[in-house]
């Protein structure tokens, strides 16, 4: 996973190491990120903070790290109140609101650390193996990637309504 914020790009490796790439510099730099429990699934740089989605055998969590010198300070659990299990979480995106994507295409929506009632519209055929989600502050839509079915599914970000799905045989090995 990788995420950009201003002139920096952060990448997450399989062994829970975060590296930083700075614009116009050729070398990556491992940065200090305090370890957290579970498997690190995804990361996002947003508003000069670093967010990491984790999974354990029983659930998941989004941790927030604030800047501290050249690295980041202690992690804080960002999700404080929820009803949805994040055990099957695959990806997340932030636009001020946090959207967490599950393998089956369900999306949890969190505002100020609390889950809010929100559901997506019906997609046919149903999503079975979603891998990535994206939006930003300027977009009215959420985009969900499902490589197995070679499609990109679009939802209205505010209402959760299904908008359209794009499918093509040329969508081979999509990852992001």
N, C-alpha and C positions, 0 to 999 in steps of 0.2 A: 504494500500500500504506500502511496505517496500523496503529499498535499503541499500546496504552495501558499505562502503568505508574504506579500510584498516581494522583497528580493531574495527570499529563502525558500528552499524546497526541503521538506522533511520526508524521509523514507523509513519504513518499518520493515525489519528483516524477520525471517521465520524464527529467529532465536531471541525475540523481544529486545532488539537493539534499535535505537533511533539514530539516524545519521542526518546531518544537515549539509545541504549544498548551498553555497552562496553565489549569487549572480556574478559572473565574470571571474570566478575562481575555479580551478580545475580539480582540486582535491575535495573529497568528502571529509566531513569531520564528525566523528561520533560525539554526541552531546550527552550531558548528564541528565538522565531521566530516572527518577527513583522507581525501583521495581514495584509492581502491583500484582496481586494474586490473579491467576488464571492465564488462559491463552489470549494473547493480544491479537485481535481480529482485524482492526482497522484503525487508522488515525486520521485526524483532520487538524490543520492549523486554521484557526479562526480568531479574529480580533486580538492578535498578539498572544494567544494562548494555544496550548496543544491539548487536544482531546483524544483519548484512546478508548476504543470499545473493547471490552474483554469478555471472555466466557469462562465459566467454571462448569463442573459437572452438573450443577443444579440451577444456575442462572447466569446472568450477565450484568454488566454495569458500564456506564460511561464515566471515565475519570477525566478531570480537568487539571491541567498544570498551568500555573502562572509563570511568567518570565522571572528569572532570577539570575542576574549577571549574564554569562554566556550560555547558561542552560535554563533549566526550569526548576521551580520549587517543588515542594511536596505535593503529591496528588490528593485531590479531594473527590469523593464520590459526587458526581453531578446529579444523578437521578436519586431523588429523595422519596418519591411516592409513585408507585405503579401497581397495576393489576396484571399486566402482561408479562409473561416469562420471557427473558431475553436469551434463554439457553440456545435457541436456534438462530440468533442474530448473525447476519452476514456482513452488513455494511451500515453506515449511517452518514447523514449529511446535516449541515447546519446552515440556517439562514437567519438566526436569532431564535428560531424554534429548532428543536432536534427531532429528526425523523430517523427511526431505527427500522431497518429492513430485515425481515425474517426469511428463512429459506423458502417457505410456502407463499411468499409474496405479501403477507400481512405486514402492515407498517404501523409502528407505534409512534405517536406524536407526543412530544414533551415540551412544556412551556415552563420556564423557571424551575426546572427540576421535577415537575409533576406531570404525570400522564394525563392527557385530556381525551375526552371521548371523541373519537374520530375514526371513520372507516373508509376504505376505498371502495369504489364501485366494482361491479362484477366484470371479470375478464373471462373471455371464452377463446380458447381453452384455458382452464384455470392454471395459475402459476404454480409450478412444483419445485423449481430449483433456481430461484432468483439469486443473483450474486452481487449486484451493485446498485446503489441509488445515488442520485445527484439532483441538486437544485442550488440556487444561490439567491441572494436578496433581490436580484433584478428579474428573476424568472417567476412566472405565475404557475409553473408546472413542476411536478416531480417526475423523474425519469427512472425507470426500473429496467435493469438489464437481465435477460434470461438467455444465456448462450446456448443451452441445450435445445431450445426451440427456435434459435436464431431470430430473436425478436427484442425490440425495445418497446416498453409499455409506458404510456404517458397518462398521468393523473393530474387533475386540477388540485393545486396545492392547498387551497383554502377549503374546498368542499369535499375533496377526496373522490370526486366523480371521475370515472373512466373517460378519457378523451379519445385516445386512438392507440393502436399498436402497429408498429412497423415490423414486418417480417421479410427476410430475404435470404436466399441461399448464399449470397455473397457475405453474409454476416458470419464469417468463420473465425472461431477461436477468440471471440470478443472477451475482453477483460475489464474494460473501463470505458 
